[in-house]
Amino acid sequence: MTQKTVNEGEFYRHFKGQIYHIRALATNSVDNTPVVVYQAMYPPFKTWVSPFSTFLEKIDKEKYPDAVQNFRFEKVNFDNEKSDNIKPDTADIMTDAVLTPDAYAKTASVTYTESSAADTKQSDAFISVSDEEITDALLSGQVESRLSGKISDKQLALKGLMSFLDAQNFHDKRRIFISLRPYLNDMLLNNIAVTLDLVLDNGSPEQHFDTILNYLETHEHYECNRLR
């Protein structure tokens, strides 16, 4: 099997086990070569950039004889995944350069481009709210009244996931998570669990939701007691 395409919004597993979210496809302004912009789905959620060819390259089996995958990154289908196969290890395993704000400002070497013109037009045509408005609606529990007709359910789920990751405390994470309930499928529930270093046992999406909610409530309670 040869991997040829990567799309914004997809999830990939590094051959050492960690999960990453494709944030964008971009073009290096120095030599016009394609690059992949992707974010770690484990703390501290760093964002990385790799050349497209490197991202999809085959693994050197002589150098990494224990590697299970054939490619450096392979697409993840959470519907077919087992939670114990996902490793949200915080170890710094990447050999690619991390994209920090300072590095970006100095080099100005990456220009974001559309990953798919058709997908972008279709998505942008329906989204008429800002990320801040989405987050506020999720935190207030007024998603239906404030966002109805302005954003698709799929986009709301993905934008909501980003709001969840950006939340600074467990109180906000819990409120966002509860508001997202009607829009979460098993794939997104598994991804959220990965970001929390939480292993979900076999069960229904409803059971997985309750497991994550209990985890958030427990940590929120601990967080509140610690700050008193």
N, C-alpha and C positions, 0 to 999 in steps of 0.2 A: 504494500500500500504506500502510495506517495501522496503526501499532503501538499496541496498547491494553493489553497486559499485560506485566508483568515478574515473574519468579519468582526466589526465593532460590536461589543456586547456579549461575545462568546466567552466561555471559560476554558482555560487550558491547564493541564497538569505538567509541571516540570518533571523531568525524569527522576529527580530526587524526591518527588512526592508532593510538593506544595502546589496550591491552586492559585491561578492568576486570572484577572478579568481584563479583557481587551478593551481599553478605553478609546483608542483611535488608531487608524492607520495614517501615517504621515510621510512627508518627503524631506530628506536631508537637503538643506538649501546649498550645501557645499558641492555635492556631486549628483544631486537629484535622484539618489537611490532611495527605494522605499524602506521605511522602518516601521516597527510595531511598538506602540505605546501601551503598556500593560501595568496593572496595579496588583500588588500582593494582597491576597485575601486573608492575611494574618497580621497582627500588630507588628510594627507600626504602620502597616499599609503603604509601604513605599511604592512610588511609581518609577518604572524602568523603561528604557528604550533599547531595542536591539535591532540590528539590520534584519530585514525580512528574510534574507537567505540564511542567516544564523539562527533565527527563531525556528525555522522549519528544517534545519539540517539534521541528518542522521547522526546517531550517537556512535562514537568510536568504541566498539565493544571490547577492544583490547585494553583501552584506557579505563573503561567502566564495565568490567565483566559481569557485575551483579545487577546492572540496569535491566529493568523489566521492559521498558519501552524501547521502541526502535528509533524514535525521534526525540530531539531535545524537549519539545513541547508537543503534547497531543491533546486534541479537543476532548472535553469532558461532557458526557451526557449524564446529568445527575439522575435521570430516570432509571438508568441502568447501573448506577453506582452503589457500592456499599460504603457506609460511613467509615468503616475501619480502613478503607483504602485511601482516605484523604488525610494528609498529614500537614496540619497547620503549624509546623515547626517555625519558631522565630529565628532560627539560625540564619546567618547571612550566607546563603549558598550561592548567590549569583556572581558570575564573573563579568557580567555586562556592567557598564557604567551607570550609576544611579543618576536620575535626572532631578537635580536639586534646582530650586529657583535661582540660586546664584550662578550655577553652571549654565542654566538656560539663558540667563541674561548676558553672560559673558560671550557665549558662543553663538547664540541666535541661530543655531544650526538646524533646528527642526521647525518646519512649517506644517501646521495641521492641514490635512486635505480631507475630502469626502472619501469615506471607505467604500461607499456605494451610492452613486448618484440617485438611483431609483429609490433605495431605502431611505436616503436622506430627505428627498423631496416628499416621500409619503409620510415620514415621521414629522418633519417640520410643518407640513401643511395642517397637521392636527393639533400640534402643541402651541398654545397661545398663552402659556403661563410661565413665569420664571421659576427657577429652582427654589428661590426664597418663598414664593407663594405656595409651592407644593409642600415645602417643609412646614410652613405655618399651618396649612390645612391639616396636615398629618398630626401635628402637635396638638391642635385644637379639637381633633376628632370630627371636623366638619368637611370631610373630603367630598361627600356627595353634593352638599349644598354649594361649595365653593369651587369645585373643579369639574362638575358634571358638564359634559359637552366641550370641554376645553382640552382634554388630553385622553388618549386611549387607555384602556385598562392595562395593556402591555407596557406602554410607556410609563404609566403611573407606578407600576410594580418595579420597573428598573430604576426610575428616578427616586422612588421611595427607598429602594435598597441603598442608593448612594446617600440619601438623607440619614438612614439608619447608621451607616458606616461613619458619617461625619459627626453624628451626635456626640457631645462631649461628656455625657454622663448616662448612667443606666436609667434614670428617671425618664429622660427624653427618648432613649432607645425603646423603652417599654411602651410609651405613648405612641410612638411612630409604628412600632410593631403591631399593636392592637388595631390601629387605623388601617394597616395594610392587609389585615386578615382576609377580606373578600378577594384580594388580588394576588395572593401568594399561592403558587403551585409547589409541588414537592421539590422541584429543582431549586427554587429560590429559598425554600425552607432549609434545604441541605446546605446551601451556600451561606446562609445566615449562621447556621450552626458551626460551619467551618470558621467563620470570623470570630466566633466566641470560644473556639477551642472545645467545642461540645460535640460529642459523638451521639448520633441518633440511632436508637435500636430500630429493628424492623417494626413497622406500624403504619397506620394511616396518616395522611396529611393532618388530620384533626389531632391525632395523638402527638405528632411532631410539633405542631403549633403549641399545644399545651405544655410540652416538655421545655420548649424554648421560653415560653412565657413564665413558667415557674422559675427557670434559671435567671431570667431578667429581674423578676420580683425579689428573688433571694438576694441578688447582688445589689439591687436598689436599696433594700432594707439595710444591708451591711454598709453601703455607701452613706446612707443618711445617718446611721448611728456613728460612723467614723467622723462625720463632719460636725457633730453636735459638740 
